[in-house]
Amino acid sequence: MRDKFNTSSISSTLSCVPDGSFEILCHGDSKDVQPVARLITETNGKGRIDIYPLFPGIQLMRHRYLADDVNFHHDSAAHILELDHCRSGRVGWDMCEGTSVYLGPGDICIHSMASCSDSHMSLPLGYYEGIAISADLRVLKRSCPDILIEGGFNPEVLYNRYCIPERPVGIPASPRLDSMFSYLYGLSGAERIPCYKLKAMESLLYLQHLKPDVGGLTQYGSSQTARIKEIHDFAAEHLDCRFTIEELAKKFLINTSSLKAVFKAVYGMPIASYFKEMRIKKAMSLLLDTDMSISQIAEMVGYSSQGKFTQAFKEVSTMLPTEYRKRYASS
């Protein structure tokens, strides 16, 4: 369900990146770059990672991907803490100990680079844009920016809180997080690095005082999310059929409450709303790319009557199918 509007800027950035590959660019002194710069990536799409060394032990990375899946392999480093912020799309990691955490726009994930050293990243919507800030806590224990020291920063607190458990911590979107990260994505020129430095230090002080056990994102087992992806792929391949949640739960041996909860965590929407939108997007393509009648299209996307299809189409697109075809078919 990749949205062309949401992915236009990412597509432009990745226009020169070959399919099946990643471009990794370091903007600064490479000797200060953490082990993530030596990562090995495998993907069925493409991506770009821009790395900005900010201070000894601290760097910021900007991620832009057009893919469904990415595999990462890099040095295992329990002393390096990473904070990931999702700007757009959805992203999930299958990390160590069979744990999966999914982020939507505005969410963050905090974890050590030991927990993701050999991890699978899933992009349920086919795209992702985000920023990651990493901190080598050993380096910061020896040499720390003065402003962090003034703020009472203690690397051992972060190590004990986020690195020793070896489990990711997910924090849902909030106005506080939005104020920290949102404007970083539009920076360019001379202001970029100074602003990155300020926000990196603000982020570390934020983690120092965060209570991660309060209101965090729910985590699921990797086996659960894998089962949900099977359900998604099965239903997506049979949009002409209407399966109830009970039928899907029985077919894939999962209880209905887990199916609904984990599906929303992975894909960001309730299962019924998600497939309604998917059906309408397929119908939009058929309206523009074929001469099929409205009733034929309705049947192909799982609606028993043209009237029900027309109502659903208008709810999603704010116009009738005939209006949509007339307006966009020749454009």
N, C-alpha and C positions, 0 to 999 in steps of 0.2 A: 504493500500500500504506500509506496514511495510517493510523496507529494512533490510535484515539479516546482511549485512555488517555494516550498521550504528548502528545496535542494538546489535552487538555481545558483546561489553564491558558492556553495560547496562544489558544484559541477564546474563552475568557472575556475576555481582555484585548482581543481584536479584535471583540468582539460589536457595538460601535457603529461600526465602520469599514465603509463601503460596499464591496461587491465591486468589484474593479478599481481600488482606490485605496490610497494610503499616508497614514497620519497621522504627521506629524513634529512632535514636541514638544521645545522647548528649556526646560530647567529651570535658568535662570540668566541671566546677562547675554549677550544675543545678539551683542554686539559682539566677544565672545571666541570665537565659534563659527567653526570652520574652513570652507573651501569646501564640504565635504560637506553642510552645512545648506542649500546652494542647489542641491542635486541635483534632477534631474528623474527620476521613476520611472515605469516602465510595467510592469504586471503582469496576469496572468490570474487572480490571487487577491486578497489584501489583506495589508497589513502595517502595522507601527508601528515607528518609530524614536524613542527617547527620548535626547536629547542633554544631557550634563552637562558644562559647562565647569568645569575643575578648577583650572588655573593658566593664565597667559598662554602660549598655544601648546600646551596639553595639554587634551584632552577625552576623555570616555568616552561611548560610544553603546551602547545596548541595542537589539538587533534581535529582532523577533518576526514571523514570516511564516507565512501559510497560502497557499501558491501552488506552482505547478510551475515557473514562470519569472519572473524579474524582470530588467528592463533598467535600467541606471543610466547617467546622463549627468551629469557634473559637471566643474568646473574641473580641468585637468591641472596637478598641482603636484608636481614631482619632489622638492621639499624637505619635503613632508609624508609622514611615515612612519606606516603603519597596521598594527596587530597585531589580528587577528581570532581569537577563541576560539569554538569550536563547543560549545554545551552539549548540544543534542539535535537530532535530524534529521540530514540530510546536506546539504552545500552545495558547489557547485563554481562557479568563476569561469572564464569564457573571457576571458582578458586579452589585452594587446597581444602582438604577435609570435607569435600563434597558440598560446599556452600555456594549458593548463588544469590547475588544481589542485583537488582535492576533499578536503573535511574531514569527518570523522565526530566523534562525541562525544569531547571532550578534545583534539582536534587544534588547532593554530594555524597561521595563515598570516601572513607578514610581507611587505609590499610597499609601494612608494611609491604616492601617489595620482596619479601619471602613468600607471602601468601599468594602472589600473582606471578611467580617466576616461570611457571609453565601453565598458562591459563588460556581458556577459550572465551572469546568475547563474542556475544551475539547481539546483532542489531535488528530487532524485530521489524522495524519500519524501513530498513534498508539504508539508513543514513544516520550519521552522528556528527555533532560538533561539540567540542568541549575544551576545557582548560584543565591541566593538571599542574599542581605545585608539589615538588618533591624536596625533602629536607634530609640531609645526612646528619643524623643526630650525634654521631661520633665527632664529626667535624665541628658542629655547633657547640658541643661540650668544650672543645679546645679553643674555638674562636667564634664569637657570636657578635653580630652587629649591635652597636651600642644601644640602639632604640629598643631592641628586644630585651636587652639586659635591664633597661629602665622600666620596661613593662613587666618585669618579674618572670621572664621566660626561663623555663627550666627544661632542657631536653630530656632529662630522666623521667619527668612527669609524662611526657608524650610517649616515650618508649614503653613505660610500664602500662600505660592506658591503652595504647593502640597496637603495639608491636608484639609484646609478649603473648597476648591471646591468639595471635595469628588468625583472627577472624575479621572480616571487613565490618565496618560500621557505616550504615547508611542513614543519612539525615534528610528529611523531606524539605522541599522548597519552602522558603519563608521570605518576608520582606528584608530581614537581616542579611540573608545570603544573597538576595538579589542586589542589595546595595553594595555588597562586597565584590561581586563578579560581573554584573551585567555590562558595565561600560568598558570593561577590558577588551571586549571583542571588537570595538570600533576604533581602537587606538592605532596610530601610525606615526611615522616620522620620529622626531626627537623626543616627543613626550612618551613614547611607548615604554622604553626601558625604565625610566624613573617611576612611572606609574605601576609597572609590573613589580618593581622593588617594594614600593609602599604597600601594595595589596598582598604581596607574599608575606611580608612581616605582619600585616593585619590578620591574615589567615592563620598564621602560627599562634598569635596571641589569642585568637578566637578558639582554636583547638585547646589551648592551655586551660581555658575556663569553661569549655563545653562539658555538659553532662550527657554523654552519649547513650546512656541507658534510658533516657527519658524521651519518648516520642520518636524513636528511630524507625527507619523503614523495616518492614518485615522481611526476613531472609528465609529462603526456601532451599530444600535440598536439590542438588543438581539433577537427581533422578526425577524429581517432580517437574522441574521446568522442562526437562527433555520430553516427558510424557505430554505436557501441554503443547509443545511444538509439534508433536505427532498429531495431536487433535487438530491443531490449527491447519497443518498441511493437508490433512484428510478433508476437513470441511471446506478449505479453499479450493481443492480440486473438484469438489462436488457442489458448487454454488447453485446448481439447478435443483438440488434436494434441500429440504428443510429438516434438519435434525434437532430434536429437543435436547436440552442439557442432560436429561435423564438417559436418552439413547446414547449420547456420546460417552457419558460416564460409565454406562454398562459395557459398551464396546471396548473402552480403553482401561477398564478396571480401576476406576478412580471414583471417589465419592463426589457427589454433586457440589458440596460446599467447597471442597478443595479445588475442584475444577474451576469454579467461578472466581475464587480468591486468587489462585495462582495465575489464571489467564489474565486477570486485570493487572496483576503485578508485572507480568511479562510484556503485555501489549498495551497497557495504559488505558484500556477501556473495558467495560463489561462485555462479555462475549457476544450478547445479542446486538449491542450497539456497534461493535466492531464489524460483525459480518453484515449488518445492514448497510454500513458505509462501504464495505468491500463490494457488495452486490451492486450498489448504485454506481460506484466508480467503474465497475466492469460494464454496466449498462451505458454509461457515458461514452466509453470507448466504442461499444457496438453502435450507438447512435451516430457517431461521427465516421466510423470506418466501414460500415455496412449499409445496405439498403433494406435490412430486415424491418418488418413492421414492429410497432410498439408491442403488440401482443406476443409476437415471437420473442422479442427481447425480454419481456416480462417472464415468459416461461423459462428462458435460458438462465435467468438469475434467481429462479426459485419462487416466483410469485404465481399463485393459482389464478389470479384474475388481473386484467389490465387495470382495473380500478384501484386495487390494493397497491399495485406497482406504482401507478401515477401518484398516489398519495405519499408513498414512501420516498419517491424521487423528489417530490416538491419539498418534503420535510428536510431532506439533505441538501438539495441544491437551490432551493427557494424559487424554482421555476418548473414548469411542466416539461415532460420529455419532448413534446413537439416544439416547444419554445427553445429548448436547449439545442435541439438539432438544427433548427432554423437559424439560430444566432451564431453557432460555432462551426457548423458543417463546412462552410465555404471559407472559413478564416484560416 
